[in-house]
Amino acid sequence: MAPVCHRFCLIPFVSFTTLLLVLVNADDIFLEWQVNIDTTIKPVSVDQPVITINGMFPGPLINATTNDIIHVNVFNNMDEPLLITWNGIQQRLNSWQDGVSGTNCQIQPGLNWTYVFTLKDQIGTFSYFPSINFHKAGGAFGPIRVNNRVVIPVPFPKPHGEFDLLVGDWYNESFKDIRSSLKKSDLDLLPKSMLLNGRSRYPQSNQTIVVEEDETYLIRISNVGTQWSINFRIQNHQMLLVETEGSYTSQKMLDSIDIHVGQSYSVLVTTNQPEADYYIVASPKMVNTPDSSNLVGVGVLHYEASTTPAQGPLPAGPDPFDLDFSVNQAKSIRWNLTAGAARPNPQGTFNVSNVTLSQTFILQGSLAEINRSIRYTVNNVSYRVPNTALKLADYYKNGTGTYQLDAYSANSSNPIAIDGTFVISGAHNGWLEIVFKNNLKAIDTWHLDGFGFYVVGFGDGEWTPDMRSTYNLYDPVVRSTVQVYPGGWTVVYAYLDNPGMWNLRSQVLKHWYLGQELYIRVYDPDPNPAKERQPPSNLLYCGSVIPPPTPPKPTPAPPNPSSHAPTRSLNWFYIIFILFTCVLL
């Protein structure tokens, strides 16, 4: 009878093993966030509202592993609507959870909503922040770590410890006052300080990283600011660049690194200097700032046994107006083709050396006057946010009454500057080339939700198809946010394999707030939920799409004397007994 038992046990045993593998490879992480306004924190010693999460500024760390499922129940205790977006998290097949105005109805004051998303096939350093109402200038941002599964090797030795460092410019004014000024076309309000993890410069406030001597640490740095690109450096210490926004990079030793708005990097720092304290510095690009300026963020790398405070001048960075330094550094950041990333196959398995382009978008960011108001535009179109979330209107009404697909050109500027709801078609499973052009006087950054893109080229002046001969198609780094220098262009390739409604925006907050964004609709007509998720069961409705009526509760059936409940219990007992017997045999 033993062979019969083994054959009989095969199916339940395989199912049980599969279940174990699923449990090992993914966890459900449940978070509850209370979002409030706090007027007592005073990051820059002035009275202003700060948006906290669970009383914290910056907000709490999301620390997870590839393929984990994140549940974030967000309670909006503010006096105005709220959305949170997950910067760089690709939301595979599920733009319903993206947390921007085109995909989600706003969480109204006094209400809550639970985001549920999977960190599918991603690793690396990311951040989250509020996406509407200029809230990011008030806080509610925080770090995201996505760790490798244990079966995927990391391309560097395990560090002694890890730190998350959120760096960004900060206004002295309330976020409500700033957005009011922007609506009146007053663009003169500028950030006055640089914060490191919500703290102003040392020694007035002290953002300290405590380390031991002769160890190596991983520091995850994100620019969560609103306007300025920064240069980051640590006194007397070099940094080994290893990762950016979900991609392992070719490892490169740096004295300093430029980090543009919305970007994240991971660096390894070895504490090989005499035991003392050392300055950590973040200074803005394209701004004249003496070392004494509050716009130069200063923290401390503190050796655990140190009794010597940080001394001497702040470590010098490149000239903030030296864009050649920044461009050359950007071109030198390459993809590590042999690292495994979130998958067992090397990153270099997926390359762009021989792709056939399906589409090219040429997108120009500029400033314009529309209806006597100053607005930022894409191809002379300033985005108008409709009352109905685009994804909602798309799913229930094919967009009717909310937007007209491809009403504006993705390749040339509109003859006159206008406002409109800019939604363009992306070819599902096609390769898209995006040429970002910057007609502004400042460094801009662009971000695409739903995808990582290959950064294949930078250049000055006008872009023409002949510029393709200058692209790096061998090992371009993959990320989700890229800088575009004043008067220049940047080109990325994206493979549109992720159906949904995806936001493409400037990460510079006033550009985004005043209209420099659009949406790419990547459509798959197959309703198979394995290709794109159905709306979540807790879907919020707004605008022209109203919630369906609640179905009546069914009348309970009378108890059945021949209920099968005991039989089901017996069946589970029987299955467990068989599995146990198989193990013994």
C-alpha positions as CSV (number, residue, x, y, z in Angstrom):
1,M,0.0,0.0,0.0
2,A,2.9,2.4,0.5
3,P,3.3,3.2,-3.3
4,V,-0.4,3.9,-3.4
5,C,-0.1,6.3,-0.5
6,H,2.8,8.1,-2.1
7,R,0.9,8.6,-5.4
8,F,-2.2,9.7,-3.4
9,C,-0.1,12.1,-1.4
10,L,1.5,13.8,-4.4
11,I,-1.2,16.4,-5.2
12,P,-1.8,17.7,-1.6
13,F,2.0,17.6,-0.9
14,V,2.8,19.8,-4.0
15,S,0.0,22.2,-3.0
16,F,1.2,22.4,0.5
17,T,4.8,23.0,-0.7
18,T,3.6,25.7,-3.1
19,L,1.8,27.4,-0.2
20,L,4.9,27.3,1.9
21,L,6.9,28.9,-0.9
22,V,4.3,31.7,-1.2
23,L,4.4,32.3,2.5
24,V,8.2,32.4,2.5
25,N,8.5,34.8,-0.4
26,A,5.9,37.4,0.5
27,D,4.5,39.0,3.7
28,D,1.5,41.2,4.3
29,I,2.6,44.4,6.1
30,F,-0.2,46.3,7.7
31,L,0.3,50.0,8.6
32,E,-2.1,52.6,10.1
33,W,-1.2,56.2,9.5
34,Q,-2.8,59.1,11.3
35,V,-2.1,62.3,9.2
36,N,-2.3,65.5,11.2
37,I,-1.3,69.1,11.2
38,D,1.3,70.0,13.9
39,T,2.2,73.6,14.7
40,T,4.7,72.8,17.4
41,I,7.5,71.1,15.5
42,K,9.1,74.3,13.9
43,P,11.8,72.8,11.7
44,V,13.1,76.3,11.0
45,S,12.0,78.1,14.2
46,V,9.0,79.8,12.7
47,D,5.3,79.2,13.2
48,Q,4.1,77.1,10.4
49,P,1.9,74.0,9.9
50,V,3.8,70.7,9.5
51,I,2.1,67.6,8.2
52,T,3.0,64.6,10.4
53,I,2.3,60.9,10.1
54,N,1.7,59.2,13.5
55,G,3.2,62.3,15.0
56,M,6.4,61.9,13.1
57,F,8.2,64.4,10.7
58,P,9.5,63.0,8.4
59,G,7.0,60.1,8.3
60,P,7.7,56.5,9.3
61,L,10.0,54.1,7.4
62,I,8.3,51.5,5.2
63,N,10.8,48.6,5.4
64,A,9.8,45.7,3.3
65,T,11.1,42.9,1.0
66,T,10.5,42.3,-2.7
67,N,7.0,40.9,-3.4
68,D,5.6,41.9,0.0
69,I,2.1,43.3,0.1
70,I,1.7,46.7,1.7
71,H,-1.6,47.8,3.4
72,V,-1.5,51.4,4.4
73,N,-4.7,52.7,6.1
74,V,-4.4,56.5,5.8
75,F,-6.6,58.6,8.2
76,N,-6.9,62.2,7.0
77,N,-7.2,64.3,10.1
78,M,-6.4,67.5,8.2
79,D,-9.0,70.1,7.1
80,E,-8.5,69.4,3.3
81,P,-8.3,66.4,1.0
82,L,-5.2,64.3,0.8
83,L,-3.4,61.7,-1.4
84,I,-0.1,59.9,-0.9
85,T,2.0,58.6,-3.8
86,W,4.7,56.0,-3.7
87,N,7.6,57.5,-5.6
88,G,9.2,54.9,-7.8
89,I,7.0,52.0,-6.7
90,Q,5.8,50.6,-10.0
91,Q,2.3,49.4,-8.9
92,R,2.5,46.5,-11.4
93,L,-0.9,46.0,-13.2
94,N,-2.5,48.2,-10.5
95,S,-2.6,51.9,-11.2
96,W,-5.6,52.1,-8.8
97,Q,-3.2,52.4,-5.9
98,D,-0.8,55.0,-7.4
99,G,-2.1,57.9,-5.2
100,V,-2.2,60.7,-7.7
101,S,-5.1,62.8,-8.9
102,G,-5.5,60.8,-12.2
103,T,-5.8,57.4,-10.5
104,N,-7.4,58.1,-7.1
105,C,-10.2,60.2,-5.7
106,Q,-9.0,62.3,-2.8
107,I,-9.3,61.1,0.8
108,Q,-11.6,63.7,2.3
109,P,-11.1,65.3,5.7
110,G,-12.1,63.1,8.6
111,L,-12.1,60.0,6.4
112,N,-9.7,57.2,5.7
113,W,-8.7,54.9,2.9
114,T,-6.5,51.9,2.6
115,Y,-3.9,51.5,-0.1
116,V,-3.0,47.9,-0.9
117,F,0.0,47.3,-3.3
118,T,2.6,44.7,-4.0
119,L,6.3,45.5,-4.2
120,K,6.5,43.3,-7.3
121,D,10.0,42.6,-8.6
122,Q,11.6,45.7,-7.1
123,I,14.4,46.4,-4.8
124,G,16.1,49.6,-3.7
125,T,15.6,53.1,-2.2
126,F,12.4,55.1,-2.7
127,S,10.2,57.6,-0.9
128,Y,6.6,58.6,-0.5
129,F,5.0,62.0,-0.2
130,P,1.6,63.8,-0.6
131,S,0.7,64.4,-4.3
132,I,-1.9,67.2,-4.2
133,N,-2.5,70.7,-2.7
134,F,1.2,71.5,-2.4
135,H,1.2,69.4,0.7
136,K,4.8,68.1,0.1
137,A,6.0,71.6,1.1
138,G,4.4,70.9,4.5
139,G,5.8,67.4,5.1
140,A,4.1,63.9,5.1
141,F,7.1,62.5,3.2
142,G,9.1,59.5,4.3
143,P,11.5,56.7,3.2
144,I,10.8,53.3,1.6
145,R,13.3,50.5,1.6
146,V,12.7,47.4,-0.5
147,N,15.1,44.7,0.4
148,N,16.3,41.7,-1.7
149,R,14.9,38.3,-1.0
150,V,17.5,36.1,0.6
151,V,17.8,33.9,-2.5
152,I,19.0,36.9,-4.6
153,P,22.6,37.9,-3.8
154,V,23.4,41.6,-3.2
155,P,26.4,42.8,-5.2
156,F,28.3,44.1,-2.2
157,P,29.2,42.8,1.3
158,K,26.5,43.1,3.9
159,P,26.9,46.5,5.5
160,H,27.3,47.0,9.3
161,G,24.2,49.1,9.3
162,E,21.8,51.2,7.2
163,F,20.6,54.8,7.4
164,D,17.8,56.7,5.6
165,L,18.6,60.3,4.9
166,L,15.9,62.5,3.5
167,V,17.3,65.8,2.3
168,G,15.3,68.7,0.9
169,D,14.8,72.4,0.7
170,W,12.2,73.9,3.0
171,Y,10.1,77.1,3.0
172,N,9.7,79.5,5.9
173,E,6.1,80.0,4.8
174,S,3.0,77.8,5.3
175,F,2.3,75.5,2.3
176,K,-1.1,77.1,2.2
177,D,0.4,80.6,1.8
178,I,2.8,79.3,-0.9
179,R,0.1,77.8,-3.0
180,S,-2.0,81.0,-2.6
181,S,0.9,83.0,-3.9
182,L,1.4,80.6,-6.9
183,K,-2.3,80.9,-7.8
184,K,-1.8,84.7,-8.0
185,S,1.2,84.1,-10.3
186,D,3.7,85.1,-7.7
187,L,6.6,82.8,-8.3
188,D,9.1,84.7,-6.2
189,L,8.7,82.7,-2.9
190,L,11.7,80.5,-2.6
191,P,12.9,77.9,0.0
192,K,15.0,79.4,2.7
193,S,16.5,76.3,4.4
194,M,17.8,72.8,3.7
195,L,16.6,70.0,6.0
196,L,18.3,66.7,6.8
197,N,15.6,64.3,8.1
198,G,13.5,67.2,9.1
199,R,16.2,69.0,11.0
200,S,17.8,72.4,10.1
201,R,21.5,72.9,10.0
202,Y,24.0,71.9,12.6
203,P,24.7,73.1,15.3
204,Q,21.3,74.8,15.7
205,S,19.7,71.4,15.2
206,N,21.6,68.2,15.1
207,Q,21.0,65.5,12.5
208,T,23.6,62.9,13.5
209,I,24.5,59.6,12.0
210,V,26.3,57.5,14.7
211,V,28.9,55.0,13.4
212,E,31.6,52.7,14.6
213,E,35.2,52.9,13.4
214,D,36.4,50.6,10.6
215,E,32.9,49.5,9.4
216,T,31.0,50.0,6.2
217,Y,27.5,51.5,6.2
218,L,24.8,51.8,3.6
219,I,23.3,55.3,3.4
220,R,20.1,55.7,1.4
221,I,19.7,59.3,0.4
222,S,16.5,60.8,-1.2
223,N,16.0,64.4,-2.3
224,V,12.5,65.1,-1.0
225,G,12.7,68.8,-1.6
226,T,10.4,71.0,-3.7
227,Q,12.8,72.9,-5.9
228,W,16.6,72.6,-5.6
229,S,18.9,69.9,-6.9
230,I,21.6,69.3,-4.3
231,N,25.2,68.2,-4.1
232,F,25.8,65.8,-1.2
233,R,29.2,65.0,0.4
234,I,30.7,63.9,3.7
235,Q,33.9,65.5,5.1
236,N,37.0,63.3,4.6
237,H,34.9,60.3,3.4
238,Q,34.3,58.9,-0.1
239,M,31.1,57.3,-1.1
240,L,30.8,54.1,-3.2
241,L,27.7,54.4,-5.4
242,V,25.8,51.1,-5.5
243,E,22.1,51.7,-6.3
244,T,19.6,54.2,-7.6
245,E,15.8,53.9,-7.5
246,G,15.6,50.2,-7.8
247,S,18.7,49.6,-10.0
248,Y,22.2,48.4,-8.9
249,T,24.7,50.6,-10.6
250,S,28.3,49.9,-11.7
251,Q,30.1,50.7,-8.5
252,K,31.8,54.1,-8.6
253,M,33.8,55.9,-5.9
254,L,32.6,59.6,-5.5
255,D,33.7,62.6,-3.4
256,S,30.2,64.1,-3.9
257,I,27.0,63.3,-5.8
258,D,24.3,65.5,-7.4
259,I,20.8,64.4,-6.4
260,H,18.0,66.0,-8.2
261,V,14.4,66.6,-6.9
262,G,12.6,63.2,-6.4
263,Q,15.8,61.1,-6.9
264,S,17.2,58.5,-4.5
265,Y,20.7,56.9,-4.3
266,S,22.4,54.3,-2.0
267,V,26.0,54.7,-1.2
268,L,28.5,52.7,0.9
269,V,30.6,54.7,3.3
270,T,33.6,53.2,5.1
271,T,34.5,54.7,8.5
272,N,38.2,54.6,8.0
273,Q,39.1,58.0,9.4
274,P,40.4,58.9,12.9
275,E,37.6,58.9,15.5
276,A,36.0,62.3,15.4
277,D,32.9,64.0,14.1
278,Y,32.7,65.0,10.4
279,Y,30.4,67.3,8.5
280,I,27.6,66.0,6.3
281,V,26.7,68.6,3.7
282,A,23.9,69.1,1.2
283,S,24.1,72.3,-0.9
284,P,21.7,73.6,-3.6
285,K,22.7,73.6,-7.3
286,M,22.5,76.8,-9.3
287,V,22.1,79.0,-6.3
288,N,24.7,81.4,-4.8
289,T,25.0,80.3,-1.2
290,P,27.8,81.0,1.3
291,D,28.7,78.2,3.7
292,S,26.9,80.1,6.4
293,S,23.6,80.1,4.5
294,N,20.7,78.0,5.9
295,L,20.2,76.7,2.4
296,V,23.4,74.7,3.0
297,G,22.2,71.7,5.0
298,V,24.7,70.5,7.6
299,G,24.6,67.3,9.7
300,V,27.2,65.2,11.5
301,L,28.8,61.8,11.0
302,H,29.7,60.9,14.6
303,Y,32.1,58.2,15.4
304,E,30.8,56.4,18.4
305,A,33.8,57.0,20.6
306,S,34.5,60.5,19.4
307,T,35.0,63.4,21.7
308,T,36.1,65.8,19.0
309,P,33.4,68.0,17.4
310,A,33.4,68.5,13.6
311,Q,36.1,71.0,12.7
312,G,37.4,73.2,9.9
313,P,35.6,74.5,6.9
314,L,32.7,72.6,5.3
315,P,33.9,70.1,2.6
316,A,33.9,71.9,-0.7
317,G,31.7,70.7,-3.5
318,P,31.8,71.5,-7.2
319,D,30.8,75.0,-8.3
320,P,27.0,75.0,-8.1
321,F,26.8,76.5,-11.6
322,D,29.2,74.0,-13.1
323,L,26.7,72.0,-15.1
324,D,29.5,70.2,-17.0
325,F,30.4,68.4,-13.7
326,S,26.8,67.4,-13.2
327,V,26.2,66.2,-16.7
328,N,29.5,64.2,-16.8
329,Q,28.6,62.6,-13.5
330,A,25.2,61.7,-14.8
331,K,26.6,60.1,-17.9
332,S,29.0,58.1,-15.8
333,I,26.3,56.4,-13.8
334,R,25.8,53.1,-15.5
335,W,23.8,49.9,-14.9
336,N,25.4,46.9,-13.2
337,L,24.7,44.3,-15.9
338,T,25.7,41.4,-13.8
339,A,23.8,42.1,-10.6
340,G,20.7,40.1,-9.9
341,A,18.5,42.9,-8.6
342,A,15.0,41.7,-7.6
343,R,15.1,38.7,-10.0
344,P,17.5,35.8,-10.3
345,N,18.5,36.7,-13.8
346,P,21.1,39.5,-14.2
347,Q,19.9,43.1,-14.8
348,G,21.7,42.9,-18.1
349,T,19.3,40.3,-19.4
350,F,16.9,43.2,-20.1
351,N,18.7,45.7,-22.4
352,V,17.9,48.2,-25.1
353,S,20.7,47.5,-27.5
354,N,18.4,46.2,-30.2
355,V,14.9,47.4,-29.4
356,T,12.5,48.6,-32.0
357,L,10.8,51.9,-31.0
358,S,7.0,52.0,-31.2
359,Q,6.5,55.6,-30.3
360,T,8.5,58.8,-29.7
361,F,7.2,61.6,-27.4
362,I,9.0,65.0,-27.6
363,L,7.9,66.9,-24.5
364,Q,8.9,70.4,-23.8
365,G,8.7,72.0,-20.4
366,S,8.1,75.8,-20.4
367,L,6.5,78.8,-18.7
368,A,3.5,80.5,-20.3
369,E,0.7,83.0,-19.5
370,I,-2.8,81.5,-19.8
371,N,-5.9,83.5,-18.9
372,R,-3.7,86.1,-17.3
373,S,-2.1,83.5,-15.0
374,I,1.5,82.2,-15.1
375,R,1.5,78.5,-15.7
376,Y,4.0,75.7,-16.4
377,T,3.3,73.7,-19.5
378,V,4.1,70.5,-21.4
379,N,4.1,71.3,-25.2
380,N,2.3,74.5,-24.3
381,V,-0.5,72.7,-22.5
382,S,-1.0,73.2,-18.8
383,Y,-2.7,70.3,-17.1
384,R,-6.2,70.9,-15.8
385,V,-7.2,68.5,-13.0
386,P,-10.7,67.2,-13.7
387,N,-13.3,66.5,-11.0
388,T,-13.3,62.8,-11.9
389,A,-10.2,60.7,-11.5
390,L,-9.0,59.7,-15.0
391,K,-8.8,56.0,-14.2
392,L,-12.3,56.0,-12.8
393,A,-13.7,57.8,-15.8
394,D,-11.7,55.5,-18.1
395,Y,-13.0,52.3,-16.5
396,Y,-16.6,53.3,-16.2
397,K,-17.2,55.8,-19.0
398,N,-14.3,55.3,-21.4
399,G,-13.2,58.8,-20.5
400,T,-16.4,60.5,-21.7
401,G,-17.0,63.9,-20.1
402,T,-13.6,63.8,-18.3
403,Y,-10.9,63.8,-21.0
404,Q,-10.4,63.3,-24.7
405,L,-7.6,60.9,-25.5
406,D,-4.8,62.3,-27.7
407,A,-6.4,65.7,-27.9
408,Y,-2.9,67.3,-27.6
409,S,0.2,66.4,-29.5
410,A,3.0,64.4,-27.8
411,N,5.5,65.5,-30.4
412,S,5.1,69.2,-30.9
413,S,3.9,72.3,-29.0
414,N,0.4,73.6,-29.2
415,P,0.4,76.9,-31.3
416,I,-0.9,78.8,-28.3
417,A,-0.6,78.1,-24.6
418,I,-3.8,76.6,-23.2
419,D,-5.0,74.5,-20.2
420,G,-6.4,71.1,-20.8
421,T,-6.5,67.5,-19.4
422,F,-3.6,66.1,-21.3
423,V,-3.9,62.3,-21.8
424,I,-2.0,60.4,-24.5
425,S,-2.0,56.8,-25.7
426,G,0.9,54.5,-24.9
427,A,1.3,51.4,-27.1
428,H,0.9,48.4,-24.8
429,N,4.0,46.2,-24.9
430,G,5.8,48.8,-27.1
431,W,9.0,50.6,-26.6
432,L,8.6,54.3,-26.0
433,E,11.3,57.0,-26.5
434,I,10.7,60.1,-24.5
435,V,12.7,63.2,-25.3
436,F,12.5,65.7,-22.4
437,K,13.3,69.3,-23.4
438,N,13.9,72.1,-20.9
439,N,13.2,75.7,-21.9
440,L,13.4,76.9,-18.3
441,K,16.4,78.5,-16.5
442,A,16.6,75.9,-13.8
443,I,17.3,72.2,-13.6
444,D,14.0,70.3,-14.1
445,T,13.3,66.7,-13.2
446,W,10.8,64.3,-14.7
447,H,9.2,61.3,-13.2
448,L,7.1,58.5,-14.8
449,D,4.9,56.4,-12.5
450,G,4.4,52.7,-13.3
451,F,7.7,52.0,-14.9
452,G,11.5,52.2,-14.7
453,F,13.0,53.9,-17.7
454,Y,16.5,53.6,-19.3
455,V,18.3,56.9,-19.3
456,V,20.0,56.7,-22.7
457,G,21.1,60.3,-23.5
458,F,21.8,63.9,-22.4
459,G,22.5,66.8,-24.7
460,D,22.5,70.6,-25.2
461,G,20.4,72.7,-27.6
462,E,18.0,71.1,-30.0
463,W,17.3,67.4,-30.1
464,T,17.1,65.8,-33.6
465,P,16.8,62.1,-34.6
466,D,20.5,62.2,-35.5
467,M,21.2,62.5,-31.8
468,R,20.3,58.8,-31.4
469,S,23.9,58.0,-32.5
470,T,25.1,59.5,-29.2
471,Y,22.9,57.3,-27.0
472,N,24.3,54.8,-24.5
473,L,22.4,51.7,-25.4
474,Y,24.9,49.3,-23.8
475,D,24.4,49.9,-20.1
476,P,22.1,52.8,-19.4
477,V,20.9,53.0,-15.8
478,V,17.3,52.3,-15.1
479,R,15.4,54.6,-12.8
480,S,12.1,56.5,-12.6
481,T,13.2,60.2,-12.2
482,V,15.7,62.0,-14.4
483,Q,17.1,65.5,-14.6
484,V,16.9,67.8,-17.6
485,Y,19.4,70.6,-17.6
486,P,18.5,74.2,-18.7
487,G,18.4,74.6,-22.4
488,G,19.1,70.9,-22.9
489,W,17.4,67.5,-23.4
490,T,17.4,64.1,-21.8
491,V,16.1,60.9,-23.5
492,V,14.8,57.8,-21.9
493,Y,13.4,54.5,-23.2
494,A,10.4,52.8,-21.4
495,Y,8.9,49.5,-22.1
496,L,5.1,49.9,-21.7
497,D,4.3,46.4,-20.3
498,N,2.2,47.8,-17.4
499,P,-1.4,48.6,-18.3
500,G,-2.9,51.5,-16.5
501,M,-3.2,55.3,-16.3
502,W,0.2,56.6,-15.5
503,N,1.3,60.0,-14.4
504,L,4.3,61.7,-16.1
505,R,5.3,64.9,-14.2
506,S,7.8,67.4,-13.2
507,Q,9.1,66.6,-9.7
508,V,9.8,70.3,-9.1
509,L,6.7,71.0,-7.0
510,K,5.7,74.4,-8.3
511,H,6.1,73.2,-11.9
512,W,3.9,70.2,-11.1
513,Y,1.3,72.2,-9.1
514,L,1.0,74.8,-11.9
515,G,0.4,72.3,-14.7
516,Q,3.6,70.5,-15.8
517,E,2.2,67.0,-16.0
518,L,0.3,64.6,-18.3
519,Y,-1.0,61.0,-18.2
520,I,-0.1,58.1,-20.4
521,R,-2.9,55.6,-20.9
522,V,-1.5,52.1,-21.5
523,Y,-4.5,50.0,-22.5
524,D,-4.9,46.3,-22.8
525,P,-8.5,45.3,-24.0
526,D,-8.2,41.9,-22.4
527,P,-10.3,42.1,-19.1
528,N,-8.2,39.3,-17.6
529,P,-7.3,40.5,-14.0
530,A,-3.9,38.8,-14.4
531,K,-3.1,41.5,-17.0
532,E,-4.6,44.5,-15.1
533,R,-6.3,44.5,-11.7
534,Q,-10.0,45.2,-11.3
535,P,-11.0,48.2,-9.1
536,P,-10.3,47.6,-5.4
537,S,-13.3,46.7,-3.3
538,N,-12.9,49.9,-1.2
539,L,-12.8,52.1,-4.4
540,L,-13.5,55.8,-3.8
541,Y,-15.9,57.6,-6.2
542,C,-15.9,61.2,-7.2
543,G,-17.0,63.6,-9.9
544,S,-19.3,62.1,-12.6
545,V,-18.8,58.5,-11.4
546,I,-21.1,57.7,-8.5
547,P,-20.9,54.6,-6.4
548,P,-23.3,51.8,-7.3
549,P,-26.2,51.1,-5.0
550,T,-25.5,48.8,-2.1
551,P,-27.0,45.4,-2.8
552,P,-29.6,44.3,-0.2
553,K,-28.5,41.9,2.4
554,P,-29.5,38.3,1.7
555,T,-32.0,36.8,4.0
556,P,-30.3,34.2,6.2
557,A,-31.2,30.6,5.3
558,P,-32.7,28.5,8.1
559,P,-30.2,26.0,9.7
560,N,-29.8,22.8,7.7
561,P,-29.8,19.7,9.9
562,S,-27.5,18.0,7.4
563,S,-24.9,20.8,7.5
564,H,-21.5,19.8,6.0
565,A,-19.5,21.9,8.4
566,P,-18.4,18.8,10.5
567,T,-17.5,17.0,7.2
568,R,-15.3,20.0,6.1
569,S,-13.5,19.9,9.4
570,L,-13.1,16.1,9.0
571,N,-11.7,16.6,5.5
572,W,-9.0,19.1,6.7
573,F,-8.2,16.6,9.5
574,Y,-8.0,13.9,6.9
575,I,-5.7,15.9,4.7
576,I,-3.4,16.7,7.6
577,F,-3.4,13.1,8.6
578,I,-2.4,12.0,5.0
579,L,0.4,14.5,4.9
580,F,1.7,13.4,8.2
581,T,1.5,9.8,7.1
582,C,3.4,10.6,3.9
583,V,6.2,12.2,5.9
584,L,6.4,9.1,8.1
585,L,6.5,6.8,5.0
